[in-house]
Amino acid sequence: MMAEAQRRNFTIMVGCMVATSLAMAPAVILAQNASFVDLDGPLLLSKDRPGGLRYVDSLVYPPSPALWG
């Protein structure tokens, strides 16, 4: 879908509502080709999954391999 949207000159945004790092990790991969990214869902939780995404200022770092189980 992303390739077709880009072919049609659509602007790509990858976002989330509230979800754990396990849900966000695949979106981080898609976000590499997006113009706008909003993947702060794990920050809104009182507790995230162990080994989740690491956020520093406005950057998000890949999860540890432990996140995938």
PQR file of N, CA, C, O and H, with PARSE charges and radii, in Angstrom:
ATOM      1  N   MET A   1       0.821  -1.173   0.000 -0.4000 1.5000
ATOM      2  CA  MET A   1       0.000   0.000   0.000 -0.0000 2.0000
ATOM      3  C   MET A   1       0.873   1.246   0.000  0.5500 1.7000
ATOM      4  O   MET A   1       0.564   2.233  -0.668 -0.5500 1.4000
ATOM      5  N   MET A   2       1.967   1.192   0.757 -0.4000 1.5000
ATOM      6  CA  MET A   2       2.830   2.366   0.801 -0.0000 2.0000
ATOM      7  C   MET A   2       3.406   2.676  -0.579  0.5500 1.7000
ATOM      8  O   MET A   2       3.455   3.836  -0.988 -0.5500 1.4000
ATOM      9  H   MET A   2       2.217   0.391   1.300  0.4000 1.0000
ATOM     10  N   ALA A   3       3.839   1.646  -1.290 -0.4000 1.5000
ATOM     11  CA  ALA A   3       4.406   1.859  -2.623 -0.0000 2.0000
ATOM     12  C   ALA A   3       3.371   2.478  -3.562  0.5500 1.7000
ATOM     13  O   ALA A   3       3.694   3.375  -4.340 -0.5500 1.4000
ATOM     14  H   ALA A   3       3.800   0.703  -0.958  0.4000 1.0000
ATOM     15  N   GLU A   4       2.147   2.006  -3.490 -0.4000 1.5000
ATOM     16  CA  GLU A   4       1.091   2.566  -4.346 -0.0000 2.0000
ATOM     17  C   GLU A   4       0.767   3.994  -3.946  0.5500 1.7000
ATOM     18  O   GLU A   4       0.559   4.847  -4.809 -0.5500 1.4000
ATOM     19  H   GLU A   4       1.884   1.278  -2.857  0.4000 1.0000
ATOM     20  N   ALA A   5       0.723   4.266  -2.657 -0.4000 1.5000
ATOM     21  CA  ALA A   5       0.474   5.635  -2.189 -0.0000 2.0000
ATOM     22  C   ALA A   5       1.586   6.568  -2.661  0.5500 1.7000
ATOM     23  O   ALA A   5       1.310   7.688  -3.093 -0.5500 1.4000
ATOM     24  H   ALA A   5       0.892   3.573  -1.956  0.4000 1.0000
ATOM     25  N   GLN A   6       2.823   6.126  -2.586 -0.4000 1.5000
ATOM     26  CA  GLN A   6       3.940   6.946  -3.058 -0.0000 2.0000
ATOM     27  C   GLN A   6       3.861   7.137  -4.568  0.5500 1.7000
ATOM     28  O   GLN A   6       4.147   8.226  -5.066 -0.5500 1.4000
ATOM     29  H   GLN A   6       3.047   5.217  -2.235  0.4000 1.0000
ATOM     30  N   ARG A   7       3.479   6.101  -5.298 -0.4000 1.5000
ATOM     31  CA  ARG A   7       3.329   6.213  -6.746 -0.0000 2.0000
ATOM     32  C   ARG A   7       2.297   7.272  -7.109  0.5500 1.7000
ATOM     33  O   ARG A   7       2.424   7.954  -8.125 -0.5500 1.4000
ATOM     34  H   ARG A   7       3.246   5.217  -4.893  0.4000 1.0000
ATOM     35  N   ARG A   8       1.275   7.402  -6.268 -0.4000 1.5000
ATOM     36  CA  ARG A   8       0.225   8.401  -6.504 -0.0000 2.0000
ATOM     37  C   ARG A   8       0.549   9.753  -5.870  0.5500 1.7000
ATOM     38  O   ARG A   8      -0.299  10.644  -5.826 -0.5500 1.4000
ATOM     39  H   ARG A   8       1.172   6.848  -5.443  0.4000 1.0000
ATOM     40  N   ASN A   9       1.779   9.900  -5.382 -0.4000 1.5000
ATOM     41  CA  ASN A   9       2.256  11.151  -4.765 -0.0000 2.0000
ATOM     42  C   ASN A   9       1.497  11.533  -3.500  0.5500 1.7000
ATOM     43  O   ASN A   9       1.329  12.715  -3.203 -0.5500 1.4000
ATOM     44  H   ASN A   9       2.469   9.177  -5.419  0.4000 1.0000
ATOM     45  N   PHE A  10       1.039  10.527  -2.756 -0.4000 1.5000
ATOM     46  CA  PHE A  10       0.423  10.790  -1.460 -0.0000 2.0000
ATOM     47  C   PHE A  10       1.525  11.019  -0.433  0.5500 1.7000
ATOM     48  O   PHE A  10       2.627  10.488  -0.566 -0.5500 1.4000
ATOM     49  H   PHE A  10       1.175   9.566  -2.997  0.4000 1.0000
ATOM     50  N   THR A  11       1.228  11.798   0.570 -0.4000 1.5000
ATOM     51  CA  THR A  11       2.135  11.964   1.703 -0.0000 2.0000
ATOM     52  C   THR A  11       1.868  10.833   2.687  0.5500 1.7000
ATOM     53  O   THR A  11       0.716  10.535   3.001 -0.5500 1.4000
ATOM     54  H   THR A  11       0.332  12.229   0.678  0.4000 1.0000
ATOM     55  N   ILE A  12       2.936  10.203   3.171 -0.4000 1.5000
ATOM     56  CA  ILE A  12       2.799   9.036   4.050 -0.0000 2.0000
ATOM     57  C   ILE A  12       2.956   9.456   5.509  0.5500 1.7000
ATOM     58  O   ILE A  12       3.880  10.188   5.861 -0.5500 1.4000
ATOM     59  H   ILE A  12       3.872  10.445   2.916  0.4000 1.0000
ATOM     60  N   MET A  13       2.039   8.982   6.352 -0.4000 1.5000
ATOM     61  CA  MET A  13       2.142   9.155   7.796 -0.0000 2.0000
ATOM     62  C   MET A  13       1.960   7.791   8.442  0.5500 1.7000
ATOM     63  O   MET A  13       1.084   7.019   8.052 -0.5500 1.4000
ATOM     64  H   MET A  13       1.288   8.386   6.066  0.4000 1.0000
ATOM     65  N   VAL A  14       2.785   7.506   9.420 -0.4000 1.5000
ATOM     66  CA  VAL A  14       2.654   6.290  10.226 -0.0000 2.0000
ATOM     67  C   VAL A  14       2.376   6.748  11.649  0.5500 1.7000
ATOM     68  O   VAL A  14       3.133   7.543  12.206 -0.5500 1.4000
ATOM     69  H   VAL A  14       3.497   8.134   9.737  0.4000 1.0000
ATOM     70  N   GLY A  15       1.299   6.253  12.238 -0.4000 1.5000
ATOM     71  CA  GLY A  15       0.950   6.691  13.581 -0.0000 2.0000
ATOM     72  C   GLY A  15       0.282   5.591  14.385  0.5500 1.7000
ATOM     73  O   GLY A  15       0.049   4.484  13.900 -0.5500 1.4000
ATOM     74  H   GLY A  15       0.684   5.607  11.786  0.4000 1.0000
ATOM     75  N   CYS A  16      -0.016   5.929  15.620 -0.4000 1.5000
ATOM     76  CA  CYS A  16      -0.642   4.976  16.522 -0.0000 2.0000
ATOM     77  C   CYS A  16      -1.483   5.731  17.534  0.5500 1.7000
ATOM     78  O   CYS A  16      -1.444   6.959  17.613 -0.5500 1.4000
ATOM     79  H   CYS A  16       0.173   6.828  16.014  0.4000 1.0000
ATOM     80  N   MET A  17      -2.228   4.985  18.288 -0.4000 1.5000
ATOM     81  CA  MET A  17      -2.939   5.569  19.419 -0.0000 2.0000
ATOM     82  C   MET A  17      -2.166   5.150  20.675  0.5500 1.7000
ATOM     83  O   MET A  17      -1.108   5.709  20.963 -0.5500 1.4000
ATOM     84  H   MET A  17      -2.260   3.988  18.224  0.4000 1.0000
ATOM     85  N   VAL A  18      -2.670   4.205  21.400 -0.4000 1.5000
ATOM     86  CA  VAL A  18      -1.992   3.715  22.591 -0.0000 2.0000
ATOM     87  C   VAL A  18      -1.765   2.224  22.404  0.5500 1.7000
ATOM     88  O   VAL A  18      -2.715   1.457  22.245 -0.5500 1.4000
ATOM     89  H   VAL A  18      -3.530   3.751  21.166  0.4000 1.0000
ATOM     90  N   ALA A  19      -0.503   1.820  22.426 -0.4000 1.5000
ATOM     91  CA  ALA A  19      -0.162   0.412  22.239 -0.0000 2.0000
ATOM     92  C   ALA A  19       1.227   0.163  22.794  0.5500 1.7000
ATOM     93  O   ALA A  19       1.992   1.099  23.027 -0.5500 1.4000
ATOM     94  H   ALA A  19       0.269   2.443  22.555  0.4000 1.0000
ATOM     95  N   THR A  20       1.545  -1.102  23.004 -0.4000 1.5000
ATOM     96  CA  THR A  20       2.860  -1.449  23.527 -0.0000 2.0000
ATOM     97  C   THR A  20       3.917  -1.377  22.429  0.5500 1.7000
ATOM     98  O   THR A  20       3.603  -1.202  21.251 -0.5500 1.4000
ATOM     99  H   THR A  20       0.923  -1.862  22.815  0.4000 1.0000
ATOM    100  N   SER A  21       5.152  -1.513  22.832 -0.4000 1.5000
ATOM    101  CA  SER A  21       6.265  -1.515  21.878 -0.0000 2.0000
ATOM    102  C   SER A  21       6.163  -2.658  20.891  0.5500 1.7000
ATOM    103  O   SER A  21       6.640  -2.543  19.762 -0.5500 1.4000
ATOM    104  H   SER A  21       5.408  -1.655  23.789  0.4000 1.0000
ATOM    105  N   LEU A  22       5.554  -3.754  21.291 -0.4000 1.5000
ATOM    106  CA  LEU A  22       5.404  -4.880  20.370 -0.0000 2.0000
ATOM    107  C   LEU A  22       4.544  -4.483  19.169  0.5500 1.7000
ATOM    108  O   LEU A  22       4.804  -4.932  18.052 -0.5500 1.4000
ATOM    109  H   LEU A  22       5.166  -3.848  22.208  0.4000 1.0000
ATOM    110  N   ALA A  23       3.550  -3.668  19.378 -0.4000 1.5000
ATOM    111  CA  ALA A  23       2.714  -3.185  18.285 -0.0000 2.0000
ATOM    112  C   ALA A  23       3.423  -2.102  17.475  0.5500 1.7000
ATOM    113  O   ALA A  23       3.192  -1.982  16.272 -0.5500 1.4000
ATOM    114  H   ALA A  23       3.339  -3.304  20.285  0.4000 1.0000
ATOM    115  N   MET A  24       4.272  -1.324  18.114 -0.4000 1.5000
ATOM    116  CA  MET A  24       4.946  -0.216  17.437 -0.0000 2.0000
ATOM    117  C   MET A  24       6.160  -0.650  16.628  0.5500 1.7000
ATOM    118  O   MET A  24       6.512   0.013  15.653 -0.5500 1.4000
ATOM    119  H   MET A  24       4.459  -1.422  19.092  0.4000 1.0000
ATOM    120  N   ALA A  25       6.806  -1.742  17.008 -0.4000 1.5000
ATOM    121  CA  ALA A  25       8.064  -2.146  16.366 -0.0000 2.0000
ATOM    122  C   ALA A  25       7.939  -2.299  14.845  0.5500 1.7000
ATOM    123  O   ALA A  25       8.806  -1.797  14.129 -0.5500 1.4000
ATOM    124  H   ALA A  25       6.520  -2.281  17.801  0.4000 1.0000
ATOM    125  N   PRO A  26       6.902  -2.969  14.312 -0.5600 1.5000
ATOM    126  CA  PRO A  26       6.784  -3.031  12.850  0.2800 2.0000
ATOM    127  C   PRO A  26       6.537  -1.661  12.228  0.5500 1.7000
ATOM    128  O   PRO A  26       6.978  -1.396  11.110 -0.5500 1.4000
ATOM    129  N   ALA A  27       5.835  -0.795  12.947 -0.4000 1.5000
ATOM    130  CA  ALA A  27       5.568   0.548  12.431 -0.0000 2.0000
ATOM    131  C   ALA A  27       6.847   1.372  12.330  0.5500 1.7000
ATOM    132  O   ALA A  27       6.952   2.249  11.472 -0.5500 1.4000
ATOM    133  H   ALA A  27       5.477  -1.010  13.855  0.4000 1.0000
ATOM    134  N   VAL A  28       7.816   1.100  13.194 -0.4000 1.5000
ATOM    135  CA  VAL A  28       9.102   1.809  13.128 -0.0000 2.0000
ATOM    136  C   VAL A  28       9.782   1.528  11.788  0.5500 1.7000
ATOM    137  O   VAL A  28      10.426   2.407  11.215 -0.5500 1.4000
ATOM    138  H   VAL A  28       7.731   0.388  13.891  0.4000 1.0000
ATOM    139  N   ILE A  29       9.634   0.303  11.296 -0.4000 1.5000
ATOM    140  CA  ILE A  29      10.213  -0.051   9.998 -0.0000 2.0000
ATOM    141  C   ILE A  29       9.514   0.737   8.887  0.5500 1.7000
ATOM    142  O   ILE A  29      10.176   1.303   8.016 -0.5500 1.4000
ATOM    143  H   ILE A  29       9.110  -0.411  11.762  0.4000 1.0000
ATOM    144  N   LEU A  30       8.198   0.773   8.915 -0.4000 1.5000
ATOM    145  CA  LEU A  30       7.454   1.528   7.907 -0.0000 2.0000
ATOM    146  C   LEU A  30       7.741   3.025   7.985  0.5500 1.7000
ATOM    147  O   LEU A  30       7.746   3.720   6.970 -0.5500 1.4000
ATOM    148  H   LEU A  30       7.660   0.314   9.622  0.4000 1.0000
ATOM    149  N   ALA A  31       7.977   3.504   9.184 -0.4000 1.5000
ATOM    150  CA  ALA A  31       8.188   4.935   9.392 -0.0000 2.0000
ATOM    151  C   ALA A  31       9.431   5.465   8.687  0.5500 1.7000
ATOM    152  O   ALA A  31       9.546   6.669   8.458 -0.5500 1.4000
ATOM    153  H   ALA A  31       7.973   2.940  10.010  0.4000 1.0000
ATOM    154  N   GLN A  32      10.345   4.595   8.348 -0.4000 1.5000
ATOM    155  CA  GLN A  32      11.568   5.036   7.674 -0.0000 2.0000
ATOM    156  C   GLN A  32      11.277   5.683   6.326  0.5500 1.7000
ATOM    157  O   GLN A  32      12.088   6.466   5.831 -0.5500 1.4000
ATOM    158  H   GLN A  32      10.251   3.617   8.534  0.4000 1.0000
ATOM    159  N   ASN A  33      10.132   5.367   5.723 -0.4000 1.5000
ATOM    160  CA  ASN A  33       9.764   5.948   4.434 -0.0000 2.0000
ATOM    161  C   ASN A  33       8.594   6.917   4.537  0.5500 1.7000
ATOM    162  O   ASN A  33       7.983   7.262   3.526 -0.5500 1.4000
ATOM    163  H   ASN A  33       9.473   4.731   6.124  0.4000 1.0000
ATOM    164  N   ALA A  34       8.282   7.353   5.743 -0.4000 1.5000
ATOM    165  CA  ALA A  34       7.142   8.242   5.942 -0.0000 2.0000
ATOM    166  C   ALA A  34       7.594   9.691   6.119  0.5500 1.7000
ATOM    167  O   ALA A  34       8.701   9.965   6.584 -0.5500 1.4000
ATOM    168  H   ALA A  34       8.778   7.072   6.564  0.4000 1.0000
ATOM    169  N   SER A  35       6.717  10.598   5.740 -0.4000 1.5000
ATOM    170  CA  SER A  35       6.989  12.026   5.934 -0.0000 2.0000
ATOM    171  C   SER A  35       6.658  12.477   7.347  0.5500 1.7000
ATOM    172  O   SER A  35       7.293  13.386   7.881 -0.5500 1.4000
ATOM    173  H   SER A  35       5.818  10.376   5.363  0.4000 1.0000
ATOM    174  N   PHE A  36       5.665  11.840   7.949 -0.4000 1.5000
ATOM    175  CA  PHE A  36       5.239  12.181   9.298 -0.0000 2.0000
ATOM    176  C   PHE A  36       5.133  10.901  10.114  0.5500 1.7000
ATOM    177  O   PHE A  36       4.627   9.887   9.633 -0.5500 1.4000
ATOM    178  H   PHE A  36       5.150  11.101   7.516  0.4000 1.0000
ATOM    179  N   VAL A  37       5.614  10.955  11.359 -0.4000 1.5000
ATOM    180  CA  VAL A  37       5.630   9.774  12.222 -0.0000 2.0000
ATOM    181  C   VAL A  37       5.142  10.159  13.619  0.5500 1.7000
ATOM    182  O   VAL A  37       5.590  11.152  14.192 -0.5500 1.4000
ATOM    183  H   VAL A  37       6.025  11.779  11.750  0.4000 1.0000
ATOM    184  N   ASP A  38       4.221   9.361  14.156 -0.4000 1.5000
ATOM    185  CA  ASP A  38       3.717   9.555  15.509 -0.0000 2.0000
ATOM    186  C   ASP A  38       3.600   8.179  16.157  0.5500 1.7000
ATOM    187  O   ASP A  38       2.539   7.555  16.120 -0.5500 1.4000
ATOM    188  H   ASP A  38       3.857   8.555  13.690  0.4000 1.0000
ATOM    189  N   LEU A  39       4.682   7.719  16.743 -0.4000 1.5000
ATOM    190  CA  LEU A  39       4.723   6.379  17.339 -0.0000 2.0000
ATOM    191  C   LEU A  39       5.048   6.441  18.833  0.5500 1.7000
ATOM    192  O   LEU A  39       5.877   5.680  19.332 -0.5500 1.4000
ATOM    193  H   LEU A  39       5.543   8.226  16.774  0.4000 1.0000
ATOM    194  N   ASP A  40       4.393   7.344  19.527 -0.4000 1.5000
ATOM    195  CA  ASP A  40       4.672   7.512  20.951 -0.0000 2.0000
ATOM    196  C   ASP A  40       3.709   6.736  21.847  0.5500 1.7000
ATOM    197  O   ASP A  40       3.667   6.977  23.053 -0.5500 1.4000
ATOM    198  H   ASP A  40       3.720   7.962  19.122  0.4000 1.0000
ATOM    199  N   GLY A  41       2.945   5.819  21.286 -0.4000 1.5000
ATOM    200  CA  GLY A  41       1.955   5.061  22.049 -0.0000 2.0000
ATOM    201  C   GLY A  41       2.474   4.423  23.324  0.5500 1.7000
ATOM    202  O   GLY A  41       1.810   4.508  24.356 -0.5500 1.4000
ATOM    203  H   GLY A  41       2.979   5.624  20.306  0.4000 1.0000
ATOM    204  N   PRO A  42       3.659   3.776  23.290 -0.5600 1.5000
ATOM    205  CA  PRO A  42       4.159   3.166  24.515  0.2800 2.0000
ATOM    206  C   PRO A  42       4.432   4.170  25.638  0.5500 1.7000
ATOM    207  O   PRO A  42       4.399   3.810  26.814 -0.5500 1.4000
ATOM    208  N   LEU A  43       4.699   5.419  25.278 -0.4000 1.5000
ATOM    209  CA  LEU A  43       4.967   6.430  26.304 -0.0000 2.0000
ATOM    210  C   LEU A  43       3.716   6.802  27.088  0.5500 1.7000
ATOM    211  O   LEU A  43       3.806   7.360  28.182 -0.5500 1.4000
ATOM    212  H   LEU A  43       4.726   5.711  24.322  0.4000 1.0000
ATOM    213  N   LEU A  44       2.558   6.495  26.534 -0.4000 1.5000
ATOM    214  CA  LEU A  44       1.303   6.838  27.191 -0.0000 2.0000
ATOM    215  C   LEU A  44       0.818   5.745  28.140  0.5500 1.7000
ATOM    216  O   LEU A  44      -0.191   5.916  28.825 -0.5500 1.4000
ATOM    217  H   LEU A  44       2.484   6.042  25.645  0.4000 1.0000
ATOM    218  N   LEU A  45       1.534   4.627  28.178 -0.4000 1.5000
ATOM    219  CA  LEU A  45       1.170   3.510  29.051 -0.0000 2.0000
ATOM    220  C   LEU A  45       1.847   3.639  30.415  0.5500 1.7000
ATOM    221  O   LEU A  45       2.936   4.203  30.521 -0.5500 1.4000
ATOM    222  H   LEU A  45       2.353   4.489  27.621  0.4000 1.0000
ATOM    223  N   SER A  46       1.217   3.130  31.427 -0.4000 1.5000
ATOM    224  CA  SER A  46       1.874   3.127  32.736 -0.0000 2.0000
ATOM    225  C   SER A  46       3.000   2.101  32.775  0.5500 1.7000
ATOM    226  O   SER A  46       3.947   2.242  33.549 -0.5500 1.4000
ATOM    227  H   SER A  46       0.332   2.672  31.341  0.4000 1.0000
ATOM    228  N   LYS A  47       2.895   1.051  31.927 -0.4000 1.5000
ATOM    229  CA  LYS A  47       3.936   0.035  31.876 -0.0000 2.0000
ATOM    230  C   LYS A  47       3.962  -0.558  30.469  0.5500 1.7000
ATOM    231  O   LYS A  47       2.927  -0.965  29.940 -0.5500 1.4000
ATOM    232  H   LYS A  47       2.126   0.936  31.298  0.4000 1.0000
ATOM    233  N   ASP A  48       5.147  -0.605  29.870 -0.4000 1.5000
ATOM    234  CA  ASP A  48       5.327  -1.184  28.539 -0.0000 2.0000
ATOM    235  C   ASP A  48       5.879  -2.599  28.686  0.5500 1.7000
ATOM    236  O   ASP A  48       6.205  -3.032  29.791 -0.5500 1.4000
ATOM    237  H   ASP A  48       5.988  -0.275  30.300  0.4000 1.0000
ATOM    238  N   ARG A  49       5.980  -3.300  27.592 -0.4000 1.5000
ATOM    239  CA  ARG A  49       6.555  -4.643  27.585 -0.0000 2.0000
ATOM    240  C   ARG A  49       8.059  -4.561  27.875  0.5500 1.7000
ATOM    241  O   ARG A  49       8.695  -3.567  27.524 -0.5500 1.4000
ATOM    242  H   ARG A  49       5.715  -2.948  26.695  0.4000 1.0000
ATOM    243  N   PRO A  50       8.633  -5.586  28.507 -0.5600 1.5000
ATOM    244  CA  PRO A  50      10.085  -5.610  28.721  0.2800 2.0000
ATOM    245  C   PRO A  50      10.830  -5.618  27.384  0.5500 1.7000
ATOM    246  O   PRO A  50      10.394  -6.262  26.430 -0.5500 1.4000
ATOM    247  N   GLY A  51      11.945  -4.904  27.321 -0.4000 1.5000
ATOM    248  CA  GLY A  51      12.756  -4.866  26.105 -0.0000 2.0000
ATOM    249  C   GLY A  51      12.148  -4.031  25.007  0.5500 1.7000
ATOM    250  O   GLY A  51      12.491  -4.207  23.837 -0.5500 1.4000
ATOM    251  H   GLY A  51      12.298  -4.381  28.096  0.4000 1.0000
ATOM    252  N   GLY A  52      11.251  -3.123  25.355 -0.4000 1.5000
ATOM    253  CA  GLY A  52      10.535  -2.327  24.357 -0.0000 2.0000
ATOM    254  C   GLY A  52      11.384  -1.252  23.696  0.5500 1.7000
ATOM    255  O   GLY A  52      12.596  -1.173  23.898 -0.5500 1.4000
ATOM    256  H   GLY A  52      10.973  -2.980  26.305  0.4000 1.0000
ATOM    257  N   LEU A  53      10.722  -0.442  22.913 -0.4000 1.5000
ATOM    258  CA  LEU A  53      11.392   0.654  22.226 -0.0000 2.0000
ATOM    259  C   LEU A  53      11.972   1.626  23.249  0.5500 1.7000
ATOM    260  O   LEU A  53      11.431   1.806  24.340 -0.5500 1.4000
ATOM    261  H   LEU A  53       9.738  -0.506  22.749  0.4000 1.0000
ATOM    262  N   ARG A  54      13.073   2.237  22.872 -0.4000 1.5000
ATOM    263  CA  ARG A  54      13.707   3.229  23.747 -0.0000 2.0000
ATOM    264  C   ARG A  54      13.543   4.593  23.089  0.5500 1.7000
ATOM    265  O   ARG A  54      13.909   4.793  21.930 -0.5500 1.4000
ATOM    266  H   ARG A  54      13.513   2.090  21.986  0.4000 1.0000
ATOM    267  N   TYR A  55      12.987   5.524  23.853 -0.4000 1.5000
ATOM    268  CA  TYR A  55      12.749   6.886  23.371 -0.0000 2.0000
ATOM    269  C   TYR A  55      13.702   7.840  24.065  0.5500 1.7000
ATOM    270  O   TYR A  55      13.833   7.819  25.289 -0.5500 1.4000
ATOM    271  H   TYR A  55      12.690   5.362  24.794  0.4000 1.0000
ATOM    272  N   VAL A  56      14.372   8.681  23.277 -0.4000 1.5000
ATOM    273  CA  VAL A  56      15.238   9.731  23.811 -0.0000 2.0000
ATOM    274  C   VAL A  56      14.906  11.000  23.046  0.5500 1.7000
ATOM    275  O   VAL A  56      15.142  11.091  21.842 -0.5500 1.4000
ATOM    276  H   VAL A  56      14.266   8.698  22.282  0.4000 1.0000
ATOM    277  N   ASP A  57      14.360  11.971  23.748 -0.4000 1.5000
ATOM    278  CA  ASP A  57      13.883  13.207  23.128 -0.0000 2.0000
ATOM    279  C   ASP A  57      12.894  12.851  22.026  0.5500 1.7000
ATOM    280  O   ASP A  57      11.872  12.225  22.311 -0.5500 1.4000
ATOM    281  H   ASP A  57      14.168  11.897  24.727  0.4000 1.0000
ATOM    282  N   SER A  58      13.159  13.224  20.789 -0.4000 1.5000
ATOM    283  CA  SER A  58      12.221  12.923  19.703 -0.0000 2.0000
ATOM    284  C   SER A  58      12.650  11.721  18.874  0.5500 1.7000
ATOM    285  O   SER A  58      12.096  11.476  17.802 -0.5500 1.4000
ATOM    286  H   SER A  58      13.988  13.733  20.557  0.4000 1.0000
ATOM    287  N   LEU A  59      13.633  10.967  19.362 -0.4000 1.5000
ATOM    288  CA  LEU A  59      14.122   9.798  18.628 -0.0000 2.0000
ATOM    289  C   LEU A  59      13.610   8.512  19.256  0.5500 1.7000
ATOM    290  O   LEU A  59      13.420   8.433  20.470 -0.5500 1.4000
ATOM    291  H   LEU A  59      14.083  11.165  20.232  0.4000 1.0000
ATOM    292  N   VAL A  60      13.390   7.511  18.425 -0.4000 1.5000
ATOM    293  CA  VAL A  60      13.011   6.185  18.913 -0.0000 2.0000
ATOM    294  C   VAL A  60      14.038   5.191  18.379  0.5500 1.7000
ATOM    295  O   VAL A  60      14.411   5.226  17.206 -0.5500 1.4000
ATOM    296  H   VAL A  60      13.545   7.574  17.439  0.4000 1.0000
ATOM    297  N   TYR A  61      14.479   4.318  19.252 -0.4000 1.5000
ATOM    298  CA  TYR A  61      15.511   3.345  18.906 -0.0000 2.0000
ATOM    299  C   TYR A  61      14.884   1.966  18.772  0.5500 1.7000
ATOM    300  O   TYR A  61      13.871   1.684  19.412 -0.5500 1.4000
ATOM    301  H   TYR A  61      14.177   4.289  20.205  0.4000 1.0000
ATOM    302  N   PRO A  62      15.467   1.111  17.956 -0.5600 1.5000
ATOM    303  CA  PRO A  62      14.908  -0.232  17.747  0.2800 2.0000
ATOM    304  C   PRO A  62      14.808  -1.019  19.059  0.5500 1.7000
ATOM    305  O   PRO A  62      15.563  -0.784  20.002 -0.5500 1.4000
ATOM    306  N   PRO A  63      13.867  -1.949  19.093 -0.5600 1.5000
ATOM    307  CA  PRO A  63      13.715  -2.763  20.297  0.2800 2.0000
ATOM    308  C   PRO A  63      14.837  -3.804  20.409  0.5500 1.7000
ATOM    309  O   PRO A  63      15.539  -4.100  19.442 -0.5500 1.4000
ATOM    310  N   SER A  64      14.973  -4.332  21.590 -0.4000 1.5000
ATOM    311  CA  SER A  64      15.918  -5.438  21.764 -0.0000 2.0000
ATOM    312  C   SER A  64      15.308  -6.693  21.166  0.5500 1.7000
ATOM    313  O   SER A  64      14.085  -6.780  21.056 -0.5500 1.4000
ATOM    314  H   SER A  64      14.402  -4.092  22.375  0.4000 1.0000
ATOM    315  N   PRO A  65      16.115  -7.662  20.778 -0.5600 1.5000
ATOM    316  CA  PRO A  65      15.575  -8.916  20.234  0.2800 2.0000
ATOM    317  C   PRO A  65      14.620  -9.609  21.210  0.5500 1.7000
ATOM    318  O   PRO A  65      13.763 -10.381  20.780 -0.5500 1.4000
ATOM    319  N   ALA A  66      14.748  -9.352  22.495 -0.4000 1.5000
ATOM    320  CA  ALA A  66      13.875  -9.975  23.492 -0.0000 2.0000
ATOM    321  C   ALA A  66      12.416  -9.582  23.313  0.5500 1.7000
ATOM    322  O   ALA A  66      11.522 -10.328  23.713 -0.5500 1.4000
ATOM    323  H   ALA A  66      15.443  -8.725  22.845  0.4000 1.0000
ATOM    324  N   LEU A  67      12.164  -8.419  22.718 -0.4000 1.5000
ATOM    325  CA  LEU A  67      10.791  -7.970  22.538 -0.0000 2.0000
ATOM    326  C   LEU A  67       9.987  -8.948  21.697  0.5500 1.7000
ATOM    327  O   LEU A  67       8.792  -9.134  21.926 -0.5500 1.4000
ATOM    328  H   LEU A  67      12.890  -7.814  22.393  0.4000 1.0000
ATOM    329  N   TRP A  68      10.640  -9.571  20.725 -0.4000 1.5000
ATOM    330  CA  TRP A  68       9.934 -10.445  19.781 -0.0000 2.0000
ATOM    331  C   TRP A  68       9.637 -11.827  20.381  0.5500 1.7000
ATOM    332  O   TRP A  68       8.915 -12.623  19.781 -0.5500 1.4000
ATOM    333  H   TRP A  68      11.610  -9.419  20.539  0.4000 1.0000
ATOM    334  N   GLY A  69      10.191 -12.103  21.551 -0.4000 1.5000
ATOM    335  CA  GLY A  69       9.882 -13.376  22.199 -0.0000 2.0000
ATOM    336  C   GLY A  69      10.886 -14.379  21.847  0.5500 1.7000
ATOM    337  O   GLY A  69      10.800 -15.522  22.296 -0.5500 1.4000
ATOM    338  H   GLY A  69      10.778 -11.457  22.038  0.4000 1.0000
TER
END
